[in-house]
Amino acid sequence: MTPRQHAKTAAKQLPARLKAARKRAKLTQAELVTRADFSPVALSKLETGVNRPTFENLVALAYALNISPNFLTGWEDTLSSRTNAETRMLLNRLMLAAEHLTSDWLTQLISLAEQAKCSERE
């Protein structure tokens, strides 16, 4: 599939993905428009596929839903059970701890992360 075909597929899937993410977050449309600083009409048009979001609106929705924009754009197929906030917190802790490690430890840590990434794909 070409990049343009991926984009067209993502655009068609966006309404359903947005609605699924909102329902998973247990938010009504009214609650989401408040969080994302949207108008109710704009959100309704996005969820029905009448309109497509601007980049800023896509990012605002992802933040308001506490999800990755990758799900909304079709780059990820599922909503992660771990929230972006939890992932950021864990990565920040890792970076703080890594600042005090020797280069040998950092090399081992990178190797371990790469091994874990490969095993998750299998």
N, C-alpha and C positions, 0 to 999 in steps of 0.2 A: 504494500500500500504506500502511496506517495505521501509526503507531508501534507499536501493539500487535501487528499482524501481523508487522512487522519483528522484534519481540522474540521472537515465537513461532518464526519462521524461524531466528533466531540460536540459540535454545535447542536446536532440532533439529540444527543444524549443529555446535554446540560439540563434541560427542564426536569427530567426524571431524577438525575443525580442531585440536583439542588433540593428537590422536594424530599428525596430519601434522606439527605443529610439533615434537613430541618426536622423531619420526623424523628430521626435517630437522636437528635439533640432535645427532643420533646418540647419543641417550640412551636407556637402558633405563628402564622404569618405576621400578626400584629407584634408579637414579641421579637421576631427576627428583624422587622423593619426598624424597631426601636434600637436594637443592638447595632445594626449595620448603618443606621442613619439613612434609611431609604424611605421612599414614599410607598404606601401600600399598593398603589397602581403599578409602580415600577416592578415590585417583587412579583405581583400577580402575573404581569406580562412575561417575566423571566421564567416563572414556573410553568406557564402554558406554552412557551416557545414563541410568543409573538415578537419579543425583542431579544437581543443578545446583549450581554453586559459589556461595559467598557472595562478596560484593564483595572482601573481604580475600583469599580464596583465589584468585580470578581474577587479582588484581594480583600475588600471590605467584608464581603460575604464569607470568605474563608476564615477571616479572623473572628467574625461574629459567631460562626458555627464551630470555631476551634478545630478546624480541619485543614488539611493541606489543599492548596488550589489544584494540586495534581489530581485529586479525586474528581473535582468539578470539570477539569479539562480532559479527563479520560486517561491520564498517564498512569493512574493507579486504579485498579479494578474494585478494591474494597475500601471501606472506611476502616482505618486502623483502630484497634481497641485502645491503643495508647494515644493520648491526646498530644497535640503539638507542644503544649505547655509542659507536659511531663517529659517529653523527649528533650526539649530545650533545657530543662532543669538538669536532667541526667548528663547531657553533653557539657553543660557548664561545670558540673561537679568533676567530670572527667578532665576537662581542660585545666581546672584549678589544681587537681592532683598531679596531672602530667607536667606541670611547670616545674615540679621539684624532682623529676625523674632524670636519671642519667640517659645518655643517648642509647646505651645498651637496653635499658628498660623500655624506652620509647620504641625501639626497633621491635622488641618482643611484643609489645602491646599492639603495634600496627600489624604484625604478623598474625596475632590472635584474632584481631578484628577482621582481617581478610579471610582467615579460615572460617570464622563464624558466618561471614557473608556468603561464602561459597556453599556452606552446608545448608543454609536457609533456602537456597535456590533449588536444592535437590529434593 
